[in-house]
Amino acid sequence: MSVAPAEVLPGVRAAEGGAGGEAALGPRARLWPSLAAVYRAQLSRARIARIPLLFVATFQSIGIMIMMRGVVDGGGDARSVVAGASVLVVAYVGLNLLAQYFGQLRGSGGLDHYATLPVPAAAVVLGAAGAYASFTVPGTVLTAVFGCALFGLPLAHLWVLAAVIPLSGAALSGLGAALGLLAPRPELATLLGQLGMSAALLLGVLPAHRMPEAIQVVRDLLPSTYGVEAFARTFGGHPDWPSVLGDLAVCAAVGAASLALATWAYRRAAVR
């Protein structure tokens, strides 16, 4: 799998003018320009290679809602199903595919290319995670609109997705990147990403009150749970906004922690 070429990263050309042409000997590029360059490069690649998989993620979530329509009529259960299916698109792309991407990047030696560039590790991780999370926006919105129409839920507060998608995406993308970078083999990274996505499916889409207490504890440990809860709370006539903000704050905190873990995992993998 290809990685971002040197010419798209700011400061790399100047850095390569040093002795021996070693980019690592040049001055470090600044974080934000580097992040923007990596983001654009990854988004371009994702647009070409991931569109079919995004359709799969969206149709999968819509298919799950159609099946659940046969056993869920409405009320709180319908809210959980629609919110869970919507966030599942983020989990499929941000967690599953990003784990595969970084696993393959590590296995193919692509990390060696990034290691020679004067680009901060955080820029590589955040740029890739941001690109994959951004790519989930159309599928998540389409799933939410379809689910609201299917279960007769109001569309008034769908704007909350503007916060749910990036915060849930940060948490899940950071986790996916960390799994891909820490897995010793690409095959294991793929397995871990698929297991994580399956957990988001089972624990996020099914109504929490129908699960055993032990499973509910596991559900509370899943980063996507809080994005699901925040979105589900907005479907009522009078949403509990303090609780919505609380769930989003947890998403933000978990996202920061998972991205920090992914950055550490990148540095660890890049020096090996």
Secondary structure, 3 states (H helix, E strand, C coil): CCCCCHHHCCCHHHHCCCHHHCHHHCCCCCHHHHHHHHHHHHHHHHHHHCHHHHHHHHHHHHHHHHHHHCCCCCHHHHHHHHHHHHHHHHHHHHHHHHHHHHHHHHHCCHHHHHHCCCCCHHHHHHHHHHHHHHCCHHHHHHHHHHHHHHHCCCCCCHHHHHHHHHHHHHHHHHHHHHHHHHCCCHHHHHHHHHHHHHHHHHHHHCCHHHCCHHHHHHHHHCCHHHHHHHHHHCCCCCCCHHHHHHHHHHHHHHHHHHHHHHHHHHHHHHCC
